Amino acid sequence: MACVIIVEDNSLIRDAVSGYLKLDGYKTLEFGGVSGVLDAVKRETCDLAILDVMLPDGSGFALAKEIRAASDIPLIFLTAKDSESDRILGFELGADDYICKPFSAKELVLRVHALLRRTGKSDGGKSAASGEWQSGNSAVFIDEGRHSVSVDGNPIELTSTEWKILLYLASNAGQVVSREQLLCECLNYFFEGSERTIDTHMANLRSKIGQQWISTVRGFGYRFSGIKADSKK
């Protein structure tokens, strides 16, 4: 059972986030401010922390810096501070995701789950992306441990960004992933006009693995179209 720290001074939001995570099988440790959080990170076996920025007894940004100095657990900022400079600062401090209020609790849980799978903290460390995927008569094999991808038995060379995008899409197979999510999750930045960057990386990735593996959902984003081979048995 993965453990998630929630640092949020608004009790309604804190209880809602905790409730959704517990329904999905997570253990939570809840805090209304900065006090006690760093001790919990050092003392408990924590897998991820969700941090508000504006807290009654300190700054979530300063807390993130202290956590990052003591631990490499994934960090998600959940905050009303939605300016580009705030998001950039959050990522510079080591955040793995940045979610602005108001937010969807269900989407937050999905992001937590995807992030823990990517970092090997969920499903016993076994990535949902790793394994054989099928689409029509073609097969893609993703080996996260060896950092390798093959299409119909032929090894494919991917750039670091293309690899991250493929892993994220495959980990969320069947779900629509927005360009903004890909930018934040795989490139760790977002600014006006930068969505075109993802389109370029996506075109290069498709040219290497084949067009049929990634479909465009017009107006929303992209979806990995493969089906896990063992799910057909």
Secondary structure as GFF3:
##gff-version 3
##sequence-region A 1 233
A	DSSP	beta_strand	3	7	.	.	.	ID=ss1
A	DSSP	alpha_helix	11	23	.	.	.	ID=ss2
A	DSSP	beta_strand	27	31	.	.	.	ID=ss3
A	DSSP	alpha_helix	37	43	.	.	.	ID=ss4
A	DSSP	beta_strand	48	51	.	.	.	ID=ss5
A	DSSP	beta_strand	54	55	.	.	.	ID=ss6
A	DSSP	beta_strand	58	59	.	.	.	ID=ss7
A	DSSP	alpha_helix	60	70	.	.	.	ID=ss8
A	DSSP	beta_strand	75	79	.	.	.	ID=ss9
A	DSSP	alpha_helix	84	92	.	.	.	ID=ss10
A	DSSP	beta_strand	97	100	.	.	.	ID=ss11
A	DSSP	alpha_helix	105	118	.	.	.	ID=ss12
A	DSSP	three_ten_helix	123	125	.	.	.	ID=ss13
A	DSSP	beta_strand	131	135	.	.	.	ID=ss14
A	DSSP	beta_strand	138	143	.	.	.	ID=ss15
A	DSSP	beta_strand	148	151	.	.	.	ID=ss16
A	DSSP	beta_strand	154	156	.	.	.	ID=ss17
A	DSSP	alpha_helix	160	171	.	.	.	ID=ss18
A	DSSP	alpha_helix	179	182	.	.	.	ID=ss19
A	DSSP	pi_helix	183	187	.	.	.	ID=ss20
A	DSSP	alpha_helix	195	209	.	.	.	ID=ss21
A	DSSP	three_ten_helix	211	213	.	.	.	ID=ss22
A	DSSP	beta_strand	214	217	.	.	.	ID=ss23
A	DSSP	beta_strand	221	224	.	.	.	ID=ss24
A	DSSP	beta_strand	227	228	.	.	.	ID=ss25
A	DSSP	three_ten_helix	229	232	.	.	.	ID=ss26
###
